[in-house]
Every structure is written in structure tokens, then in C-alpha cells.
């Protein structure tokens, strides 16, 4: 199977920002869906729908590139990256399930903040793995994290729901790092398809084991499933896989952290959650963190350090 084409770094950043917008708005949809459907059933169904969307995206891109059926057939099932895709799927299943269940026990703004703490965890895990991070990436991550703290309203108590959101943040941080590594070895959309499929099957199986499963619940939540499955999972995770071919994990994490901003804004617009002046300052700090990270990335490219090597990204780059 052919690899999804590389995109321009600036275009990759804009794609990641678009994914963050979709994910941030999905917090409100997920919160509202809790009244009509169990969290595990909701996650399982929407990820299976997302897997179908990613498969269609991959087919469309291959047709657009002129890939003939002979090429597609010659790849064979053995060439599909089932193992890395399955690992990514398990991590996403853990993260999304914890996030969805945690939303029932915390505010949307708190959930948006804590679940976006991968913005700090990704650089931290990178340093623990022995990689030297540039000051701009560290400064951008800390600035974004401070902004997300202000967005939360400074009322964090780390109770049950918040602890679940933090667990989800750890899982998604690992997913970002591994996706950044494997997306250079395998087709991006194929990885995303297997990831979504595995996540959907795991969550659906858990739903049958731990939740009441009724067809009426799916019918009553159809609009939420279509948004969160078609856009948040299908388009969002497809964009993540493609764009991470041109973005190092710490930089990608900073841009994806803007989902906390979009979550707070969507909560204010759609469910009238209060947006204080601290939250507005937080939004500005997250945007500033993204700009600092972007400036550091531009300077890195201009200095020619992008030709070095990095085990995390799949390229030889000792300094991120």
C-alpha cells in the first residue's frame, strides 16, 4: 500500500490546528451524549464509523494518485501494519474511554485542560528517552500548559473524573510519540484505519460486558455519533496521521493542545459554561505557546538541523 504523501510543514500545522478544532468541539458533543448512551458504547460505535471514514479517505487518495488495483492487491494482508496499528488502537481506547467516562464527573473545561496535558507529557517523555529538546519547544509547551491551567478556571482538585482524564492524557501522549515514529515506516492512513478499528472493537466489547446495550440508545445519539465518528475520529485522526509525517511529536502536541481552547469556547457557546477573564488569558497563552513552538521549528529548519536523526520521529534528529 502506498504511503500518504508528505505535505508542506505549514500546511501540516494548519491541518493539525483543524483537527484540534474538531476535537475541542467534540467535548461538548460527548458531554451531551452521556444523557442518551453509555460512554463505552458511544466510543465503540463512533470509532468503527471513524475507521470506515479513514478507509474511504485512503481509497480516495490512492485513486487520486492513480494507484491501480494491481498495486493495491499486491500489498497483501501480510504487509498491513497490524501490530503497530493495534498498539495505537489500545492506547486510544484507553485514552478515549477514560476521557469519556471522566466527563461525567468533571466540567468540560477541566476535562479539556487535563486531557490536553500531553502537551507537557510528550516533551517530558522525549527527554526521558534521552532526546535533547530545544528551548523553544520547552517554552512553548510550558506556555501552553499554563494557558490550559487558566482555562480550567484554576479549580483543579484531581478527583475521580480528573484522575481519569489525566490517565487518558498519558495514554494519548504515548500514542502521539509512537505515531510520530511509525508514520515514517508505514502508510499513515492505514495506521489510522487499524488504530480506529481496534479501538472501536475494544470499546464495543467492553460496552457489551459492562453497559446496557440498546439499539434505541444508538438511534437517540445518532447526530452525536455522526459528528464524533465522522469528523472527530475519521477526519481528525486521519489528519493527525498524515500531518505527523511533517511534525515532530513535541511540536505536534503543542498545536493539538489548542483543543483545550476550542473546548472552552464551544462550552461557552453551546452549553453556556462560564468563560472568565482567566480563561481568556489562558486562550491567549495557549496561542502564544503555539507561536513560540512554531518559531522554534522554523529556526530549526533554517539552521539545517532537520537533516539530523531522531529515533522518535523515525528520522535522524538528536535535537528536537
C-alpha positions as CSV (number, residue, x, y, z in Angstrom):
1,X,0.0,0.0,0.0
2,X,1.3,3.4,-0.9
3,X,2.3,5.9,1.7
4,X,0.2,9.1,2.1
5,X,2.1,11.9,0.6
6,X,4.1,14.4,2.6
7,X,2.6,17.8,3.0
8,X,4.2,21.2,3.4
9,X,5.2,21.8,7.1
10,X,3.0,25.0,7.3
11,X,0.1,23.0,5.7
12,X,0.7,20.2,8.3
13,X,0.4,22.8,11.1
14,X,-2.9,24.1,9.7
15,X,-4.2,20.6,9.4
16,X,-3.3,19.8,13.0
17,X,-5.0,23.1,14.1
18,X,-8.1,22.0,12.2
19,X,-8.0,18.6,13.9
20,X,-7.7,20.4,17.3
21,X,-10.8,22.5,16.5
22,X,-12.8,19.3,15.7
23,X,-11.6,17.5,18.8
24,X,-12.2,20.6,21.1
25,X,-15.8,21.0,19.9
26,X,-16.4,17.2,20.3
27,X,-16.0,17.6,24.1
28,X,-19.4,19.3,24.2
29,X,-21.0,16.7,22.0
30,X,-19.5,13.9,24.1
31,X,-20.8,15.5,27.3
32,X,-24.3,15.9,25.9
33,X,-24.3,12.3,24.6
34,X,-23.9,10.9,28.1
35,X,-27.7,11.5,28.7
36,X,-28.7,9.1,26.0
37,X,-25.9,6.5,25.5
38,X,-23.2,4.7,27.6
39,X,-19.7,6.0,27.2
40,X,-18.2,2.7,26.0
41,X,-20.9,2.0,23.5
42,X,-20.7,5.6,22.2
43,X,-16.9,5.3,21.8
44,X,-17.1,1.9,20.2
45,X,-19.7,2.9,17.6
46,X,-18.0,6.2,16.7
47,X,-14.6,4.7,16.3
48,X,-15.9,1.9,14.0
49,X,-17.6,4.7,12.0
50,X,-14.3,6.6,12.0
51,X,-12.5,3.5,10.7
52,X,-14.9,3.4,7.8
53,X,-14.3,7.1,7.0
54,X,-10.5,6.7,7.1
55,X,-10.7,3.6,4.8
56,X,-12.7,5.8,2.4
57,X,-10.1,8.6,2.7
58,X,-7.3,6.1,1.9
59,X,-9.2,4.8,-1.1
60,X,-9.9,8.3,-2.4
61,X,-6.2,9.3,-2.0
62,X,-4.9,6.2,-3.8
63,X,-7.4,6.8,-6.7
64,X,-6.3,10.4,-6.8
65,X,-2.7,9.4,-7.1
66,X,-3.5,6.9,-9.8
67,X,-2.7,3.8,-7.9
68,X,-4.1,0.9,-9.8
69,X,-5.8,-2.2,-8.3
70,X,-2.8,-4.3,-9.1
71,X,-0.7,-2.3,-6.8
72,X,-3.3,-2.4,-4.0
73,X,-3.8,-6.1,-4.4
74,X,0.0,-6.9,-4.4
75,X,0.4,-5.3,-1.0
76,X,-1.4,-8.3,0.6
77,X,-2.7,-8.6,4.1
78,X,0.7,-9.5,5.4
79,X,2.0,-6.1,4.6
80,X,-0.5,-4.3,6.7
81,X,1.0,-2.8,9.9
82,X,-1.4,-4.7,12.2
83,X,0.9,-4.8,15.3
84,X,1.8,-1.0,15.5
85,X,-1.8,-0.1,14.5
86,X,-3.1,-2.4,17.2
87,X,-0.8,-0.8,19.8
88,X,-2.1,2.6,18.8
89,X,-5.6,1.4,18.9
90,X,-5.2,0.1,22.5
91,X,-3.7,3.4,23.6
92,X,-6.5,5.4,22.0
93,X,-9.1,3.1,23.5
94,X,-7.7,3.6,27.0
95,X,-7.4,7.4,26.5
96,X,-10.9,8.0,24.9
97,X,-12.7,5.7,27.4
98,X,-11.1,7.4,30.3
99,X,-11.9,10.8,28.8
100,X,-15.5,9.9,28.0
101,X,-16.2,8.4,31.5
102,X,-14.3,11.2,33.2
103,X,-16.6,13.8,31.5
104,X,-19.4,12.5,33.7
105,X,-17.5,13.6,36.8
106,X,-15.9,16.9,35.9
107,X,-16.5,20.1,34.0
108,X,-15.9,20.3,30.2
109,X,-13.2,23.0,30.8
110,X,-11.4,20.8,33.4
111,X,-11.6,17.8,31.0
112,X,-10.3,19.9,28.2
113,X,-7.3,21.1,30.3
114,X,-6.3,17.8,31.9
115,X,-6.7,15.6,28.8
116,X,-4.6,18.2,26.9
117,X,-1.7,17.8,29.4
118,X,0.0,15.6,26.8
119,X,1.4,19.0,25.7
120,X,3.8,18.6,28.6
121,X,4.0,14.9,28.8
122,X,5.2,14.4,25.2
123,X,8.3,16.6,25.7
124,X,8.9,15.1,29.1
125,X,8.7,11.5,27.8
126,X,11.0,12.6,24.9
127,X,13.6,13.9,27.4
128,X,13.3,10.7,29.5
129,X,14.1,8.8,26.3
130,X,17.4,10.7,26.0
131,X,16.4,13.4,23.5
132,X,17.6,17.0,23.9
133,X,14.7,19.4,23.3
134,X,15.3,22.9,22.0
135,X,14.4,25.8,24.3
136,X,11.6,27.0,22.0
137,X,9.7,23.6,22.3
138,X,10.1,23.5,26.1
139,X,9.0,27.2,26.4
140,X,6.1,26.7,24.0
141,X,4.9,23.6,25.9
142,X,5.1,25.3,29.3
143,X,3.3,28.4,28.0
144,X,0.5,26.2,26.5
145,X,0.2,24.2,29.8
146,X,0.0,27.4,31.8
147,X,-2.7,28.7,29.4
148,X,-4.7,25.4,29.8
149,X,-4.5,25.8,33.6
150,X,-6.0,29.2,33.4
151,X,-8.7,27.8,31.0
152,X,-9.7,25.3,33.7
153,X,-10.7,28.2,36.0
154,X,-7.9,27.2,38.4
155,X,-10.3,24.9,40.2
156,X,-8.4,21.6,39.7
157,X,-8.8,19.1,42.6
158,X,-7.8,15.9,40.8
159,X,-10.8,13.9,42.0
160,X,-12.2,10.8,40.3
161,X,-13.1,12.3,36.9
162,X,-9.9,14.4,36.7
163,X,-7.8,11.4,37.5
164,X,-9.4,9.6,34.6
165,X,-8.7,12.5,32.3
166,X,-5.0,12.5,33.4
167,X,-4.7,8.8,32.7
168,X,-6.1,9.4,29.3
169,X,-3.6,12.2,28.7
170,X,-0.7,9.8,29.5
171,X,-2.1,7.2,27.0
172,X,-2.5,9.8,24.3
173,X,1.0,11.2,24.9
174,X,2.4,7.7,24.2
175,X,0.1,7.5,21.1
176,X,1.5,10.8,19.7
177,X,5.1,9.6,20.2
178,X,4.6,6.2,18.7
179,X,2.5,7.6,15.8
180,X,5.3,10.1,15.1
181,X,7.8,7.1,14.9
182,X,5.7,4.6,13.0
183,X,4.1,7.0,10.5
184,X,7.5,7.2,8.7
185,X,7.6,3.4,8.3
186,X,4.1,2.6,7.3
187,X,1.2,4.2,5.4
188,X,-0.3,6.9,7.6
189,X,-3.9,6.3,6.8
190,X,-3.5,2.5,7.1
191,X,-2.2,3.0,10.6
192,X,-5.1,5.3,11.4
193,X,-7.6,2.8,10.0
194,X,-6.2,-0.1,12.0
195,X,-6.0,2.1,15.1
196,X,-9.6,3.2,14.9
197,X,-10.8,-0.3,14.1
198,X,-9.0,-1.9,17.1
199,X,-10.2,0.9,19.4
200,X,-13.8,0.6,18.2
201,X,-13.8,-3.2,18.7
202,X,-12.3,-3.0,22.2
203,X,-14.7,-0.4,23.4
204,X,-17.7,-2.1,21.8
205,X,-16.7,-5.4,23.5
206,X,-16.4,-3.6,26.8
207,X,-19.8,-2.0,26.3
208,X,-21.4,-5.4,25.9
209,X,-19.6,-6.5,29.1
210,X,-20.3,-3.5,31.3
211,X,-23.1,-1.4,29.9
212,X,-26.7,-1.9,28.8
213,X,-26.7,-2.0,25.0
214,X,-29.8,-1.0,23.2
215,X,-30.4,-0.1,19.6
216,X,-32.6,2.8,20.8
217,X,-29.6,4.4,22.5
218,X,-27.7,4.5,19.2
219,X,-30.7,5.9,17.5
220,X,-31.1,8.6,20.1
221,X,-27.5,9.6,19.8
222,X,-27.2,9.4,16.0
223,X,-26.2,13.0,15.5
224,X,-23.5,12.9,18.1
225,X,-22.2,9.6,16.7
226,X,-22.1,11.1,13.2
227,X,-20.2,14.2,14.4
228,X,-17.8,12.4,16.7
229,X,-17.4,9.4,14.4
230,X,-17.2,11.1,11.0
231,X,-15.4,14.2,12.0
232,X,-13.6,13.8,15.3
233,X,-12.4,10.2,14.7
234,X,-12.5,9.7,10.9
235,X,-11.3,13.1,9.8
236,X,-9.5,14.1,13.0
237,X,-7.3,11.0,13.4
238,X,-6.8,10.8,9.7
239,X,-5.4,14.3,9.7
240,X,-3.2,13.5,12.7
241,X,-1.6,10.6,11.0
242,X,-0.9,12.5,7.8
243,X,0.3,15.7,9.4
244,X,2.7,14.0,11.8
245,X,4.8,12.9,8.9
246,X,6.0,16.6,8.8
247,X,5.9,17.4,12.5
248,X,7.9,16.2,15.5
249,X,5.8,14.8,18.3
250,X,6.6,17.7,20.8
251,X,5.7,20.3,18.2
252,X,2.5,18.4,17.2
253,X,1.5,18.1,20.9
254,X,1.7,21.9,21.3
255,X,-0.6,22.5,18.3
256,X,-3.0,19.8,19.3
257,X,-3.2,21.4,22.8
258,X,-5.4,24.2,21.3
259,X,-8.2,21.7,21.5
260,X,-8.5,22.9,25.1
261,X,-9.1,26.4,23.8
262,X,-11.7,25.2,21.4
263,X,-13.3,23.0,24.1
264,X,-13.8,26.0,26.4
265,X,-15.1,28.3,23.6
266,X,-17.5,25.6,22.4
267,X,-18.7,25.0,26.0
268,X,-19.4,28.7,26.3
269,X,-21.2,29.0,23.0
270,X,-23.3,25.8,23.1
271,X,-23.9,24.9,26.8
272,X,-23.3,28.3,28.3
273,X,-20.5,27.3,30.6
274,X,-18.9,30.5,32.1
275,X,-15.8,31.8,30.4
276,X,-14.0,34.1,32.8
277,X,-11.2,36.6,32.1
278,X,-8.7,34.0,33.4
279,X,-10.0,31.6,30.7
280,X,-9.5,34.3,28.1
281,X,-5.9,34.9,29.3
282,X,-5.5,31.1,29.1
283,X,-6.6,31.1,25.5
284,X,-4.0,33.8,24.7
285,X,-1.2,31.8,26.4
286,X,-2.0,28.6,24.5
287,X,-1.9,30.5,21.2
288,X,1.4,32.1,22.4
289,X,2.8,28.7,23.1
290,X,1.9,27.5,19.6
291,X,3.6,30.6,18.1
292,X,6.7,30.1,20.2
293,X,6.9,26.5,19.1
294,X,6.3,27.4,15.5
295,X,9.1,30.0,15.6
296,X,11.5,27.4,17.2
297,X,10.5,24.9,14.4
298,X,11.1,27.5,11.7
299,X,14.5,28.4,13.1
300,X,15.4,24.7,13.4
301,X,14.6,24.1,9.7
302,X,16.6,27.2,8.6
303,X,19.6,26.1,10.7
304,X,19.6,22.8,8.8
305,X,19.2,20.7,11.9
306,X,16.3,18.9,10.3
307,X,18.8,16.7,8.5
308,X,19.9,15.2,11.8
309,X,18.5,11.9,13.0
310,X,15.8,11.2,15.7
311,X,14.6,7.7,16.8
312,X,11.3,9.2,18.0
313,X,10.3,10.7,14.7
314,X,11.8,8.0,12.5
315,X,14.4,10.5,11.3
316,X,17.9,11.1,12.5
317,X,17.4,14.1,14.7
318,X,19.2,14.3,18.0
319,X,17.9,17.7,19.0
320,X,14.2,18.3,18.8
